[in-house]
């Protein structure tokens, strides 16, 4: 495990031979998990059993035995999942379930401790750069250059993917129009509202027409009209063969938009399949609560009484005696 951590450190320090170093990290991680799977624990953290089933090369995303821990906290615990090509796939789970950590490992942003992830038949950590070219990851607002204008940010994102300036500019104008941002094309992103910033982040993930879109809470802070327009764009994208992976806490949104859903809890998949299969004849939110648990009776707080205490407070007709400070006894020095 020490060798794995050393290689991970090298990957962060040097980017010159990024692909070869990352493939070495993946090889060491897999070998480490295989050699230590029989041991009950390592450093207080139990290791998952090594996955024996091979990844599905025909899936958009295929995950087997993915494992990640931070100190003694297990974030992802041997997770396995297949996401079909052309699906609108929702990942749902409580806070801390491991959704974001899983997506970061699948998209090449975080080195796994063990396991494998494939994107369209390509092993992510054997050739991370090839895998990244096929996906579009929606950045968070604090991960973009907000001192650029909206148009500049999209052009920069496209040229970073190797596109020509002319093609990137044309696509950027199309995206700005589609996302109702044409009027703010020359405004710095730092002056955008929260909803506008979400939209420009999503546009930057779509500029290079990826085969897979990975979105983390894309509709948060977006107004209903813009949200409806974004949903139409994403649904049309999925109909053309693209795959959309969305992480969300809004069950109604997932149930309405997604064709498939996976419920993740404690770093494992509790249920996965089509929305109807997972819901099993119930509302998706009710089924979700059954799978992850944690629902309890409302806490009864005596002081949370809807204003009754204020109604019982003294009225203006009642005399309220002020509390005056007790005068201090003067000292001999003060008397003098």
C-alpha positions in Angstrom: 0.0 0.0 0.0 3.0 2.3 0.7 4.1 1.8 -2.9 0.6 2.8 -4.1 0.7 6.0 -2.1 4.2 6.8 -3.5 3.0 6.4 -7.1 -0.1 8.5 -6.4 2.2 11.3 -5.1 4.3 11.0 -8.2 1.2 11.4 -10.4 0.4 14.7 -8.7 3.9 16.0 -8.9 4.7 15.3 -12.5 2.4 15.5 -15.5 5.0 14.9 -18.2 4.5 11.1 -18.3 1.0 11.2 -16.9 -0.5 8.2 -18.8 2.4 5.7 -17.9 2.5 6.7 -14.3 -1.3 6.4 -13.9 -1.3 3.0 -15.5 1.4 1.9 -13.0 -0.8 3.3 -10.1 -3.7 1.2 -11.3 -1.6 -1.9 -11.7 -0.2 -1.5 -8.2 -3.7 -0.8 -6.7 -5.1 -4.0 -8.3 -2.2 -6.1 -7.2 -2.4 -4.8 -3.7 -6.0 -5.6 -3.4 -5.5 -9.1 -4.8 -2.7 -9.8 -2.3 -4.4 -8.4 0.7 -8.0 -9.4 0.1 -7.6 -12.4 2.4 -6.5 -10.2 5.3 -9.3 -9.0 7.6 -8.1 -5.4 7.5 -5.3 -3.0 6.7 -4.6 -0.1 9.0 -8.0 -0.5 10.5 -9.8 -0.3 7.1 -11.3 -3.6 5.9 -10.5 -4.3 2.2 -13.3 -5.5 -0.2 -13.1 -8.9 -1.9 -11.6 -8.7 -5.4 -14.2 -8.7 -8.2 -14.0 -11.8 -10.3 -16.5 -10.7 -13.0 -14.9 -8.9 -15.9 -16.1 -5.5 -16.9 -18.6 -5.2 -19.7 -16.9 -3.7 -22.8 -20.2 -3.0 -24.4 -21.4 -0.7 -21.7 -21.0 3.1 -21.7 -19.5 2.7 -18.2 -18.5 -0.6 -16.5 -17.3 -0.6 -12.9 -15.9 -3.6 -11.0 -14.7 -3.7 -7.4 -14.0 0.0 -7.1 -12.6 0.9 -3.7 -11.5 4.1 -2.1 -10.8 5.1 1.5 -9.6 8.3 3.2 -7.7 7.4 6.4 -10.2 5.1 8.2 -13.2 6.3 6.3 -14.4 4.0 3.5 -15.9 6.1 0.8 -16.4 3.4 -1.9 -16.4 -0.2 -0.9 -16.1 -2.6 -3.9 -18.7 -0.9 -6.0 -19.8 -2.6 -9.2 -22.2 -1.1 -11.8 -22.9 -1.2 -15.6 -24.4 1.9 -17.3 -25.8 1.1 -20.8 -25.0 3.2 -23.9 -27.7 5.7 -24.7 -29.2 5.7 -21.2 -30.2 8.6 -19.0 -28.7 7.2 -15.8 -29.4 8.7 -12.3 -27.2 8.1 -9.3 -29.0 8.8 -6.0 -28.0 8.3 -2.4 -27.8 10.1 0.9 -25.0 12.6 1.6 -21.7 10.8 2.0 -22.9 7.7 0.2 -19.9 7.7 -2.3 -21.6 9.1 -5.4 -19.1 11.9 -6.1 -16.1 9.8 -5.2 -17.2 7.1 -7.6 -17.7 9.6 -10.4 -14.3 11.2 -9.7 -12.6 7.8 -10.1 -14.6 6.9 -13.2 -13.8 10.1 -14.9 -10.0 10.0 -14.2 -10.0 12.7 -11.5 -9.2 10.5 -8.5 -7.0 7.4 -8.4 -8.8 4.4 -6.9 -7.2 2.2 -4.3 -8.5 -0.9 -6.1 -10.9 -2.0 -8.8 -11.4 -1.1 -12.4 -13.5 1.2 -14.5 -14.1 1.1 -18.2 -15.5 3.8 -20.5 -16.8 2.5 -23.8 -14.5 -0.5 -23.6 -11.4 1.6 -22.6 -9.8 1.0 -19.2 -9.8 4.4 -17.6 -6.5 4.1 -15.6 -4.6 2.2 -18.3 -5.1 5.2 -20.7 -6.7 8.0 -18.7 -6.2 10.6 -21.4 -8.1 8.6 -24.0 -10.9 8.0 -21.6 -11.2 11.7 -20.8 -11.5 12.7 -24.4 -14.8 10.7 -24.6 -16.5 12.3 -21.6 -17.7 15.7 -20.6 -17.6 16.4 -16.9 -19.6 19.4 -15.6 -17.3 21.5 -13.5 -18.4 23.0 -10.2 -18.6 26.8 -10.1 -15.4 27.1 -8.1 -13.5 25.1 -10.6 -13.8 27.4 -13.6 -12.0 30.6 -14.6 -14.7 33.1 -13.6 -12.7 36.1 -14.7 -13.4 35.1 -18.3 -16.6 36.1 -20.1 -19.1 33.4 -20.9 -18.0 33.3 -24.5 -14.3 33.2 -23.6 -14.8 30.4 -21.2 -16.6 28.2 -23.8 -14.0 29.0 -26.5 -11.2 28.2 -24.0 -12.9 24.9 -23.0 -13.2 23.8 -26.7 -9.7 24.7 -27.7 -8.4 22.9 -24.6 -10.0 19.8 -26.2 -8.0 20.4 -29.5 -10.8 22.0 -31.5 -10.2 24.9 -33.9 -11.0 28.4 -32.8 -13.6 28.8 -35.6 -15.5 25.6 -34.8 -15.3 26.3 -31.0 -16.7 29.8 -31.5 -19.5 28.6 -33.6 -20.5 25.9 -31.1 -20.1 28.4 -28.2 -22.6 30.7 -29.9 -25.0 27.8 -30.3 -24.7 26.8 -26.7 -25.2 30.4 -25.4 -28.4 30.7 -27.5 -29.7 27.3 -26.3 -29.0 28.1 -22.6 -30.4 31.7 -22.9 -27.0 33.2 -22.2 -26.6 35.1 -25.5 -27.2 38.5 -23.7 -24.4 37.7 -21.2 -21.9 36.3 -23.7 -19.5 39.2 -23.0 -20.1 39.5 -19.3 -17.5 38.0 -16.9 -18.7 34.8 -15.3 -18.0 36.2 -11.8 -21.0 38.5 -12.4 -23.3 35.7 -13.3 -26.1 34.6 -11.0 -25.9 31.1 -9.5 -28.3 29.7 -12.1 -26.4 31.3 -15.0 -23.1 29.9 -13.6 -24.6 26.4 -13.5 -25.7 26.8 -17.2 -22.2 28.0 -18.4 -20.6 25.1 -16.5 -22.9 22.6 -18.3 -22.2 24.3 -21.6 -18.5 23.9 -21.1 -18.9 20.2 -20.6 -20.8 19.9 -23.9 -18.7 22.0 -26.2 -16.7 19.1 -27.6 -19.8 16.8 -28.1 -18.7 14.0 -25.8 -20.1 10.6 -25.9 -20.8 10.6 -22.2 -21.9 13.5 -20.0 -21.3 13.4 -16.3 -23.4 15.9 -14.3 -23.5 16.6 -10.6 -26.7 18.4 -9.5 -27.0 20.2 -12.8 -30.4 21.8 -12.1 -29.6 23.2 -8.7 -30.3 27.0 -8.5 -31.6 27.0 -12.1 -35.0 28.6 -12.7 -37.9 26.4 -14.0 -37.9 27.8 -17.5 -34.2 27.3 -18.1 -34.4 24.0 -16.3 -37.0 22.8 -18.8 -34.9 23.9 -21.7 -31.8 22.1 -20.3 -33.8 18.9 -19.8 -35.0 19.0 -23.5 -31.4 19.4 -24.6 -30.2 16.5 -22.5 -33.0 14.2 -23.5 -32.4 15.0 -27.2 -28.7 14.3 -26.6 -29.5 10.9 -25.1 -31.8 10.0 -28.1 -28.9 10.5 -30.5 -26.9 7.8 -28.6 -25.2 9.9 -26.0 -25.1 8.7 -22.4 -26.0 11.1 -19.5 -25.0 10.3 -16.0 -26.6 12.6 -13.4 -26.1 12.7 -9.7 -29.0 14.3 -7.9 -31.0 14.3 -4.6 -34.3 15.2 -6.3 -36.2 12.0 -6.6 -39.0 13.5 -8.7 -36.4 14.8 -11.3 -34.7 11.4 -11.5 -38.0 9.5 -11.8 -39.2 11.8 -14.6 -36.1 12.2 -16.6 -34.0 9.1 -16.2 -34.4 5.7 -17.9 -32.2 4.0 -15.3 -31.3 4.6 -11.7 -28.8 3.2 -9.1 -29.3 3.7 -5.4 -25.9 4.0 -3.6 -25.4 3.8 0.1 -22.2 3.3 2.2 -20.1 3.0 -0.9 -22.2 0.1 -2.4 -25.0 -0.2 -4.9 -28.2 -1.1 -3.1 -30.3 -1.4 -6.3 -29.8 -0.7 -10.0 -31.8 -1.1 -13.2 -34.6 0.8 -15.0 -36.5 3.2 -12.9 -39.6 0.9 -12.9 -37.4 -2.0 -11.8 -35.9 -0.1 -8.9 -39.2 1.5 -7.8 -40.8 -1.9 -7.8 -44.3 -0.5 -8.1 -43.9 2.2 -5.6 -42.9 5.9 -5.7 -39.1 6.1 -6.2 -38.7 8.3 -3.1 -40.5 5.7 -0.9 -38.4 2.9 -2.4 -35.3 5.0 -1.8 -36.1 5.4 1.9 -36.7 1.7 2.2 -33.3 0.9 0.7 -31.1 3.4 2.5 -33.0 3.7 5.8 -32.4 6.5 8.2 -36.0 7.7 8.4 -37.1 8.4 12.0 -39.9 10.2 13.8 -39.8 13.9 13.9 -37.9 15.3 16.9 -40.2 17.1 19.4 -38.5 20.3 20.5 -40.4 21.9 23.4 -39.2 25.4 22.4 -40.3 25.0 18.8 -44.0 25.9 19.4 -45.0 28.0 16.4 -45.1 31.2 18.3 -47.1 30.1 21.4 -44.4 31.2 23.8 -44.5 34.7 22.2 -48.3 34.8 22.7 -47.8 34.1 26.4 -45.2 36.8 26.8 -46.1 39.9 28.9 -48.2 42.4 26.9 -47.6 46.1 26.7 -50.3 46.7 29.4 -48.2 44.8 31.9 -45.5 46.7 33.7 -42.1 45.2 33.2 -39.6 46.3 35.9 -36.2 47.1 34.4 -33.2 45.4 35.9 -30.8 48.1 37.0 -27.1 47.4 37.7 -26.1 47.5 41.4 -23.9 50.5 42.1 -20.4 49.6 43.0 -19.0 50.5 46.4 -16.4 53.3 46.0 -12.9 52.5 47.1 -10.8 54.6 49.4 -8.8 55.8 46.5 -12.0 56.9 44.7 -13.2 58.8 47.8 -9.9 60.7 47.9 
